[in-house]
């Protein structure tokens, strides 16, 4: 059974994910929360674009590799990680084509096999990742691998369970932000970038308080943005503003 501390930490992780206004912000908010949730020493977030070639050679890296705390990987260790990826059962599990469910390194590979591997010598030993709990967020065209690392004691089944519970929530958040990142700008050049963000979130059905939480501002500030939007669009209410956004060329929610 989850402890009160674990439940609070899990809720904090969900709140951190919800607070991200963009895909670029998401790892920096979620990784510390995940690290605290399971008592990890470090976290590695790797993004793979499924629309691009995934045949990474030893001289290439995925689209984005982020470590927490920084600096976790050097360019040398990041390239070594990719060079040994195909020989690692855990990486194969989390990369495209693998199951991706949260799992421990120890569930797939013995300690003896792991410590005699190239990935241990060139990467894991250097960053203190003797034990790893990893998963994949697979929302669509963007594939995210998340590795939670410890230097000594293995992760518990309870750690696996709580991360498994969070997986669909985090996956949906990644999907929403990835979709938003691919959207063209509103065909409403009279609106500022911030006003367009507010209008998009309003079109998704979010309240002023929820929009403020997402954009890290107060509900009163959101209300002021909406007032400016109404004036610029020549409308008098939220529904009419959203209708104007729908009618703008090149935008659909």
C-alpha angles and dihedrals in degrees: 000000000000116000123232090253091053092049091051091048091049091051090048089054091052091048091049091053092047092050093061110107093191142018089251090061097044103083093048090055100038102041097064090046092051091046091054092044096061100021095249124167095218143357132218121202116193123183123201123189107219091199089065130062113284094195094111115188122205088265096055135074133203119264094271132004117184128179130195125236095028134258092040102137128030119207087259095054092042090055091045089053091056092043091058097036097105093053094052115090091202095052091046088052093055100037123085110296093030127106093251098198115139109278139157124245088235090060091061106030136027120244090243093053092045096050092049092052129102093237090059093049096043102034122002097050091049096052098037097250103144090139123036136187110192140176141169128235106209109182097151130282092009117068118194125194117198121193122188111199138200131182098217129354117060122242117262129239086250089058089053091048096052093047089048089054090052096046099087092044093052092043092055090049092052090048092051094049093043090052091049091051091056095050117107118239117275114269087238106098092174090072122082119236090257092050090051090052091052092048093049092052091046088053088054088059099254119153122234089260092051092047090050091051091050094048096037096243137108124273087243090058090050090051090052091051089052091050090054090046092053091049094048093047094043094238133122106215146033094256092055091047091052090048089053090052091051089051093050114106115258099014133107124157 
